[in-house]
Amino acid sequence: MATKKRPLADALRSSVAAEDAAVLDRFAKADLAMLGTVPDSPPELPPPPEPPRIVEKPPERIAVAAGVTRLTYSIPANEAVIVEDMLFRAARAGHRINRSELVRAALHVLSTTPDEAFVSALMSVVRLKPGPVS
């Protein structure tokens, strides 16, 4: 006697439903152990977070005809953390960028700031000793 296979979607639905029932049962047992009583209804769950905003069409990126220059530079550890935070901030806003794009964006912002703000930003940066760390 051959058994008829259920469609995958039905199998998944019943599996998820069984797991949901098991989770509710576990929570009821935990409530009974911790509170001494089982609440009449499950607690209200917070709404799920909004998915990240998806940009329909990325902005046009213009290739530089003169080529690309590779630069190497040193950065203090606390400022490297700021770079990583800015990369995550860009990703949360829906823009996945790399460090080079972040530095170039910062250059664009600095190039449009008034001289007073630009000099103030320059004065806030600590000069590093050149050469290897001893």
N, C-alpha and C positions, 0 to 999 in steps of 0.2 A: 504494500500500500504506500504510494508516494504521497508526500505532504506537499501542499501547494505553498510556494514561497509568497510571503507578503511583500508588497511594494516597499521600497526603501523608505519612502516618506512616511508611510504608516508605522513602520518599525521605529523610526526616529521619534515620531510624535508620541508613541506609547512609552518609549524609553524615557523621554523628557518628562512626561506626565508621572511616571513611576518615580523618577528622581525627585521631582517637586514634592510628591507625597512623602517620600522618605525624609526630605529636608524639613518639611513642616512637622513631621513626627519627632525628629530629633530636637527641633526647637521647643516643641511642647514638653518633651521630657526634660530639657534643660530648664525651662521655666518652672516646671513642677519641682525640680531639685533646688533651684536657686530661690524661687519666690514662694514655694509652697502651694501654688495654685497655677492653673492654666488659664490664660486670658481667653475671653470669648472670641475675639477676632485677632488676626495677626496685626502687628503694628504697621502703621502706614510707612511705606518706603519712600525715601526722597525721590524726586523725579530724576531720571538718568541725565547725565551731563549732556550738553549739546555737542554734537559731533563737530570736529574742527571745520572751519569755513574752507570750502574748496574753491579755489580760484578757477573760473571757467577757462580763461585763456591767459597763460602767463604773459607778462609784458615782453615786448620785443627786446631781444638782446642783440646789440650791435657788436659785431666782431671788429677788433682793432686791426686795421690793415698793416700797421707797423710791426706787429708781432707782440709777443709777451715777454716780459722780463721776469726772471725768477729771482726773488729776494729772500734772504735769510735774516732773521732778526731774533733778538732775545726779548723775553717779556717776563716780568716777575710773576711768581706763582699766584698771588692774589689777583692780578689782572688777567691771568689765564682763566681763572674761575669766572671772571666777568665775561670773557669772550664766550665761554661755554653757556653761561646764563643767557647771553644775547642770542646764541644759536637756538636754544630751546624756546626763547621768546618768539623768534621768527617762525619756528615750526608751529607753535601754538596759534600764530596768526595765519597759518596756512602757507608759509613760504619756507621751503627747505633750502637752506643755503649752506655753503661751506665757509671756512674761515677767511679765505681770500675774498669772497664776495662781501663778507661782513666788513673787512678792512676797507674795501673799495667803497662801500656804502658810507662808511664813516668819513672817508676822504671827501665824498660828495657833500656830506652835511657840513664838514668843517670848511670846505671851500666857499660855502654860502653864508657863513656866520660873519658878523661884523668883526672888525679888527680887535676891539676890546675883549669880546668873548673868546676870540681865537687865542689871543695872548694869555688870557686867564686860563684856558684849557692847557696851553703849553706850560704854564707855570705850575700846574697841578701835577705834572708828570715828573717823577724822580729820575735823574740821570743815572744810568747804570755804568759801572766800570766796564770798559771793553776787555775782551779776552776771556779765557776760560775761568770758571769759578775755582778759587783756590781753597 
